[in-house]
Amino acid sequence: MKTETNQSKAVAQGDGRMICMKLRFFTNRIAETDGHILPKHMWDAGVVALQRNDAHGLAWSRHKHFHSLAEIPKVIEDIILEERITVHHGKRTRPYSA
């Protein structure tokens, strides 16, 4: 359910006003005992997914894997580009855009 439009629309306060991504880190196979975890321990790998948002016309994206913390920004950027989301620059990043 994707819509391509430049027209604004009213939404109620809440989730409709944000585009959210879910970032998850793997925690399996760290503890020595199968089926156990070590609390507050994680791998530097996991998945990112764009969450469904009907107000923005977005469905859950397929999960994209990252294999180091340094890859997270690239994975987020890839999802933004694939979903054709327009990014507006804030005061801090505006000087970097043409």
N, C-alpha and C positions, 0 to 999 in steps of 0.2 A: 504494500500500500504506500507507494511513493508519489508525492505530488510535486511538480515543478511549478512554482508560482512566485511572483514578486509582490503579491497583494497581501497586506496584513490582515489578521483576523483576531477577534477578541478571544481570550482564554481566561478561565478562572485562575485565581491564585493557586499555585501548587506545581506539580510536575510538568504541566504543559508549558511552563515558562523556561524549562531547562532541557538541554540535550545531554543525556547521561551515557557514560560508558562504564562497563563493569570490568575491573582489572582483578584478575585472580592469579595467585601464585601457587605453584605446586608444593605440597608438603609431604608427599609420599616417599617412601624408601630412605628416610633420614634416620628413623629409629632402627635399632638393631632387631627388634621383634616385629614380625609381619603383622599388619593391622594396627600398629601403634603409631603415634606421632610424638614428636618432641615439641612441647608447647613453645611458641614464639620462635620456631625455626622454620625456614622456608628455603626453597631453591631460588635462584635468580632467574627462573624461567616460569612461564605460565601462559595465560591467554587474556585477550582483550576482546570485548564485544560491545557494540552499540546497542543500547536498550531501546525497546519499543516505545514510541511516543506518538500517539494518534494525532495530537494537535499539530505536530510537525510532519506528519505523514511518514513516519519512520517505523519500520519493523525491526525486530532483533536481527542484527547482522550475524553472519557466521563468525565463529570464533577465529581470531588470528593469533597464532603462537609467537611468542618472543623467547629468545634463548639467552638473553643477558639483560640487565637493567638498562644498558645503553640502547637497546633496540626498542624500548617502549615508545619513545617519541615518534619513531618511524612507523611503527605499527598503528599508532593513533592517527598519524597523518594519512596513512594508506586507507584507513576506514573512512576518514573525512572525505578524501578524494573519491573513493568508490561510491559513497552515498551522495556525492555531489552537494555537499553542505558548503555554503558560502561562509567564509570566516572573515569577520570584521576586526580590524586592528584597533586595540585600545591605545591609550595615551603613551604607554611605555614602548609599544612596538610600532607605532605609526611612523616614526622616523625611518624605519627600515624598509617601508613599502614605497613603491614608486608613486 
